[in-house]
């Protein structure tokens, strides 16, 4: 696991080495897409309800929490859960979404964009 976390800290797109148990390997970015899709489904189906997410390990949850609070996904391991830990994520701690600079910057005369 230490090698996986070391590669996670380099780039969220690095996939762990293959295993022999048939489990597909996912990068941190892959997991983030999956948990974001889960959140979208939960929000659509259970709006205004309190949801408890139980995970077999903390990586799914730490990647989700890192994405929610705006922490660089490479640092998701900083949020590791202790076995059996329950953590409340206060929605007021989630920063307001800001569009990336690439979405704000407009070039009306490519390739001459100053």
QUITA-V99940 format. One record per residue. PSI is psi in whole degrees, 0 to 359 (* if undefined). OMEGA is omega in degrees with one decimal (* if undefined). D_FIRST is the distance of its C-alpha to the first C-alpha in Angstrom with 1 decimal. Layout:
# QUITA-V99940
psi->{PSI & PSI}
omega->{OMEGA & OMEGA}
d_first->{D_FIRST & D_FIRST}
This chain:
# QUITA-V99940
psi->{327 & 326 & 322 & 313 & 327 & 317 & 325 & 323 & 343 & 311 & 138 & 357 & 357 & 128 & 143 & 160 & 155 & 151 & 171 & 10 & 4 & 0 & 127 & 144 & 132 & 142 & 170 & 319 & 320 & 315 & 320 & 318 & 315 & 315 & 331 & 320 & 319 & 313 & 321 & 316 & 314 & 319 & 321 & 316 & 333 & 38 & 137 & 358 & 159 & 130 & 137 & 124 & 125 & 132 & 145 & 339 & 172 & 351 & 316 & 317 & 321 & 324 & 318 & 312 & 319 & 315 & 320 & 318 & 0 & 17 & 140 & 126 & 336 & 342 & 17 & 329 & 340 & 341 & 17 & 143 & 145 & 156 & 128 & 3 & 140 & 132 & 128 & 130 & 111 & 123 & 338 & 347 & 355 & 121 & 156 & 136 & 133 & 132 & 143 & 156 & 325 & 335 & 338 & 322 & 128 & 136 & 117 & 357 & 61 & 147 & 11 & 85 & 109 & *}
omega->{-179.0 & 177.5 & 178.8 & 179.9 & 176.7 & 178.6 & 176.0 & -177.3 & 177.5 & -178.0 & 177.8 & -178.7 & 179.3 & 177.2 & 177.6 & 177.9 & -179.3 & 175.1 & -179.5 & -179.3 & 177.4 & 179.1 & 178.1 & -179.2 & 179.6 & 172.1 & 175.7 & 178.7 & 177.2 & -179.7 & -179.9 & 176.8 & -177.9 & -178.7 & 175.4 & 175.9 & 176.5 & -179.3 & 178.4 & 178.7 & -179.8 & 180.0 & 179.9 & -173.9 & -173.5 & -179.6 & 179.8 & 176.8 & 172.6 & -176.4 & 173.1 & 178.7 & 178.9 & -176.1 & -179.6 & 172.0 & -172.1 & -176.1 & 178.6 & -176.7 & 180.0 & 177.8 & 176.9 & -178.6 & 177.7 & 178.8 & -178.8 & -175.7 & 176.2 & 177.2 & 175.9 & -176.6 & 177.6 & -177.4 & -177.2 & -178.3 & 176.0 & -177.2 & -174.7 & 178.3 & 169.6 & 177.8 & 179.1 & -178.2 & 173.5 & -177.3 & 176.5 & 174.8 & -179.4 & -178.0 & 177.6 & 178.1 & -179.3 & -177.9 & 176.3 & -179.2 & 174.8 & 177.5 & 175.8 & -178.4 & -179.0 & 179.7 & -178.0 & -176.8 & 179.0 & 175.6 & -176.5 & -178.2 & -178.8 & -0.5 & -179.5 & -178.4 & -179.9 & *}
d_first->{0.0 & 3.8 & 5.4 & 5.0 & 6.2 & 8.5 & 9.9 & 10.4 & 12.4 & 14.5 & 15.6 & 15.2 & 16.5 & 13.9 & 12.6 & 9.5 & 10.9 & 12.9 & 12.3 & 15.2 & 15.6 & 17.2 & 14.9 & 15.6 & 13.1 & 13.7 & 13.4 & 13.6 & 17.3 & 17.5 & 16.1 & 18.5 & 21.4 & 20.7 & 20.6 & 23.6 & 25.4 & 24.8 & 26.2 & 29.2 & 30.0 & 29.7 & 31.9 & 34.4 & 34.7 & 34.4 & 35.8 & 36.7 & 34.8 & 32.1 & 28.9 & 26.1 & 22.8 & 20.6 & 17.1 & 14.9 & 11.9 & 12.4 & 11.1 & 14.4 & 16.3 & 14.9 & 15.5 & 18.9 & 19.8 & 19.0 & 21.2 & 23.9 & 24.3 & 24.1 & 21.0 & 19.6 & 16.8 & 14.8 & 14.8 & 13.8 & 11.1 & 14.2 & 15.4 & 12.8 & 14.7 & 15.4 & 15.7 & 19.0 & 19.6 & 22.2 & 22.6 & 25.7 & 25.6 & 29.2 & 30.4 & 32.5 & 29.4 & 28.7 & 30.4 & 33.1 & 32.0 & 33.2 & 33.9 & 32.3 & 34.8 & 35.0 & 36.3 & 38.9 & 40.2 & 42.9 & 44.6 & 47.9 & 49.1 & 46.3 & 45.7 & 47.7 & 45.5 & 46.0}
